[in-house]
Amino acid sequence: MTDFSARRVTMVDTQVRPSDVTKFPIIAAMLAVPRENYVPQAKREAAYMGGNLELAPGRVMIEARTLAKMLDALDIQPTDKVLDLACGLGYGTAVMAELCKFVVGVETDDGLVRGAKEQLLASGSTNIEIRNEKLTAGGTEQFDVIVIEGGVEDIGSAVISQLAEGGRMAAIFMTGPLGTVKIGSKQDGRVSWRFAFNAAAPVLQEFVTKHAFTL
């Protein structure tokens, strides 16, 4: 029988800590959440390997290193309300729930939404909501932190409008096969971005740059 708890410790010791992630709440959250429960049954054995893990066409569970470093750079607080876009089966959502007041996970794939709801219900989490809607739907609700769990080329105003004044946002900006994680901060209605570290993930269809047609 596979000892997933031991693999979880190994993941933190070999993928997270060596990446300069040392904040205790993040380490504790990644040790507490069973990553193997948030992947398809057939891929449980691969849950703790390095690299992104495909969950469904166009969706991945981003590698532990990338998620941990994003959370470290965002400095999520216990009072924060978080929006997790492209949440997949909810692993990142569950980790963030350990750090914040409340987290909303958004996914468009019906199967992933059902799986995320089932797993998070089984986990007993009370500060998580999973929604089945467009990643770029936007709305009037405001969040202190927004995380996009996939590659982006262009984020768009609908998502930016959901970031509260003074809020922080993390996204993996892709240029071809190369990507960089940037952290955005919203001040006076505008988001300014800074480089955080290099990482890559498949570009989410909703965040592909739309090119105008010209003759």
C-alpha positions as CSV (number, residue, x, y, z in Angstrom):
1,M,0.0,0.0,0.0
2,T,1.4,3.4,-1.0
3,D,2.4,5.7,1.9
4,F,1.1,9.0,0.5
5,S,1.8,10.8,3.8
6,A,5.5,10.0,3.4
7,R,5.4,11.2,-0.2
8,R,3.8,14.4,0.9
9,V,6.7,15.1,3.3
10,T,9.2,14.2,0.5
11,M,7.4,16.6,-1.8
12,V,7.7,19.5,0.7
13,D,11.4,18.6,1.5
14,T,12.5,18.2,-2.1
15,Q,10.3,20.5,-4.1
16,V,9.0,23.3,-1.8
17,R,11.6,24.0,0.8
18,P,14.5,24.1,-1.7
19,S,12.6,26.7,-3.7
20,D,13.0,29.2,-0.8
21,V,9.4,28.7,0.5
22,T,9.9,28.7,4.3
23,K,6.7,30.3,5.6
24,F,5.3,27.9,8.2
25,P,1.5,28.3,7.2
26,I,2.3,27.3,3.6
27,I,4.5,24.4,4.6
28,A,1.8,23.2,7.1
29,A,-1.0,23.5,4.5
30,M,0.9,21.5,1.9
31,L,1.7,18.8,4.5
32,A,-2.0,18.8,5.6
33,V,-3.8,18.5,2.2
34,P,-3.6,15.0,0.6
35,R,-2.7,15.9,-3.0
36,E,-3.5,12.4,-4.2
37,N,-7.2,13.0,-3.5
38,Y,-7.4,15.8,-6.0
39,V,-6.2,14.0,-9.1
40,P,-8.0,11.4,-11.3
41,Q,-8.0,7.9,-9.6
42,A,-5.7,6.5,-12.3
43,K,-3.1,9.2,-11.7
44,R,-2.8,9.0,-7.9
45,E,0.6,7.4,-8.1
46,A,1.9,10.4,-10.0
47,A,0.4,13.0,-7.6
48,Y,3.7,13.9,-5.9
49,M,6.0,13.9,-8.9
50,G,7.5,17.2,-10.0
51,G,5.9,19.0,-12.9
52,N,2.4,19.8,-14.0
53,L,-0.1,16.9,-13.9
54,E,-2.9,16.8,-16.5
55,L,-6.4,16.6,-15.0
56,A,-8.5,17.0,-18.2
57,P,-7.9,18.5,-21.7
58,G,-6.6,22.0,-21.2
59,R,-6.4,21.6,-17.4
60,V,-3.5,20.7,-15.1
61,M,-2.7,20.6,-11.5
62,I,0.3,23.0,-11.4
63,E,3.4,21.6,-9.9
64,A,3.9,21.9,-6.1
65,R,6.9,24.2,-6.5
66,T,5.0,26.7,-8.6
67,L,1.9,26.8,-6.3
68,A,4.0,27.2,-3.2
69,K,6.1,30.0,-4.6
70,M,2.9,31.8,-5.8
71,L,1.4,31.6,-2.4
72,D,4.6,32.7,-0.8
73,A,4.8,35.8,-3.0
74,L,1.1,36.6,-2.4
75,D,1.5,36.5,1.4
76,I,-2.2,35.4,1.9
77,Q,-3.5,36.5,5.3
78,P,-6.1,34.8,7.6
79,T,-8.6,37.6,6.8
80,D,-8.3,37.4,3.0
81,K,-11.0,36.3,0.6
82,V,-9.4,34.4,-2.3
83,L,-10.6,33.7,-5.9
84,D,-9.0,30.6,-7.4
85,L,-9.5,30.4,-11.2
86,A,-9.1,27.1,-13.1
87,C,-9.2,25.3,-9.8
88,G,-9.3,21.8,-11.4
89,L,-10.2,19.2,-8.8
90,G,-9.6,21.7,-6.0
91,Y,-6.1,20.9,-4.7
92,G,-4.9,24.5,-4.8
93,T,-8.2,25.7,-3.5
94,A,-7.9,23.3,-0.5
95,V,-4.4,24.5,0.2
96,M,-5.4,28.2,0.1
97,A,-8.4,27.4,2.4
98,E,-5.8,26.6,5.1
99,L,-4.4,30.1,4.8
100,C,-7.3,32.4,4.3
101,K,-10.8,33.3,5.5
102,F,-12.7,32.0,2.5
103,V,-11.8,30.8,-1.0
104,V,-14.0,30.5,-4.2
105,G,-12.8,28.0,-6.8
106,V,-14.0,28.5,-10.3
107,E,-13.9,25.8,-13.0
108,T,-15.6,25.4,-16.4
109,D,-15.2,21.6,-16.9
110,D,-18.3,19.9,-15.6
111,G,-16.5,16.7,-14.6
112,L,-13.8,18.6,-12.7
113,V,-16.5,20.7,-10.9
114,R,-18.3,17.6,-9.7
115,G,-15.1,16.0,-8.6
116,A,-13.9,19.1,-6.7
117,K,-17.3,19.5,-4.9
118,E,-17.3,15.8,-3.9
119,Q,-13.7,15.9,-2.6
120,L,-14.1,19.1,-0.8
121,L,-17.3,17.9,0.8
122,A,-15.5,14.7,1.9
123,S,-12.7,16.8,3.4
124,G,-15.1,18.7,5.6
125,S,-13.9,22.1,4.6
126,T,-16.3,24.8,5.5
127,N,-14.6,27.9,4.0
128,I,-14.7,26.8,0.3
129,E,-17.2,27.3,-2.5
130,I,-16.8,25.7,-6.0
131,R,-18.5,27.5,-8.9
132,N,-19.1,26.2,-12.4
133,E,-18.8,29.3,-14.6
134,K,-16.6,31.0,-17.1
135,L,-13.2,31.9,-15.8
136,T,-13.5,35.4,-17.2
137,A,-17.1,35.9,-16.1
138,G,-16.2,38.6,-13.7
139,G,-18.9,40.2,-11.5
140,T,-19.3,42.7,-8.7
141,E,-17.8,40.5,-6.0
142,Q,-14.4,41.6,-4.7
143,F,-11.5,39.5,-3.6
144,D,-8.3,40.3,-1.7
145,V,-6.3,37.7,-3.7
146,I,-6.8,36.1,-7.1
147,V,-4.8,33.1,-8.3
148,I,-5.0,31.7,-11.9
149,E,-3.9,28.1,-12.0
150,G,-2.8,27.9,-15.6
151,G,-1.0,29.9,-18.2
152,V,-2.3,33.3,-19.5
153,E,-1.5,35.6,-22.4
154,D,-4.1,38.3,-21.6
155,I,-6.2,38.5,-18.4
156,G,-8.8,41.0,-19.3
157,S,-10.7,43.6,-17.4
158,A,-13.5,41.3,-16.1
159,V,-11.1,39.5,-13.8
160,I,-9.1,42.6,-12.9
161,S,-12.4,44.2,-11.8
162,Q,-12.8,41.5,-9.2
163,L,-9.6,42.3,-7.4
164,A,-10.1,44.6,-4.5
165,E,-8.2,47.8,-4.1
166,G,-4.9,46.9,-2.5
167,G,-5.4,43.3,-3.5
168,R,-2.8,40.9,-5.0
169,M,-2.9,38.6,-8.0
170,A,-0.7,35.8,-9.3
171,A,-0.6,34.5,-12.9
172,I,1.7,32.5,-15.1
173,F,2.3,34.7,-18.2
174,M,3.3,32.5,-21.2
175,T,5.3,33.5,-24.3
176,G,5.5,30.4,-26.5
177,P,6.9,27.6,-24.3
178,L,8.4,30.0,-21.8
179,G,6.6,31.5,-18.8
180,T,7.1,33.8,-15.9
181,V,5.0,34.1,-12.7
182,K,4.1,37.8,-12.1
183,I,2.5,39.3,-9.0
184,G,0.1,42.1,-9.6
185,S,-0.9,44.7,-7.0
186,K,-4.0,46.9,-7.5
187,Q,-3.7,50.6,-6.6
188,D,-6.0,53.4,-7.8
189,G,-7.9,50.9,-9.9
190,R,-4.8,49.8,-11.9
191,V,-2.7,46.6,-11.5
192,S,1.0,46.9,-11.6
193,W,3.0,43.7,-12.2
194,R,6.4,42.5,-10.9
195,F,8.4,39.5,-11.9
196,A,8.4,36.7,-9.3
197,F,10.0,33.6,-10.8
198,N,10.1,31.4,-13.9
199,A,7.4,28.7,-14.4
200,A,5.3,27.3,-17.2
201,A,1.8,25.9,-17.7
202,P,-0.5,25.3,-20.6
203,V,-2.3,28.5,-21.6
204,L,-6.0,28.5,-20.6
205,Q,-8.3,29.0,-23.5
206,E,-10.1,31.8,-21.8
207,F,-6.9,33.8,-21.4
208,V,-5.5,33.5,-25.0
209,T,-4.8,36.9,-26.6
210,K,-7.5,37.8,-29.0
211,H,-6.1,39.2,-32.2
212,A,-8.2,41.6,-34.3
213,F,-8.9,40.5,-37.8
214,T,-7.4,42.7,-40.5
215,L,-7.5,42.5,-44.3
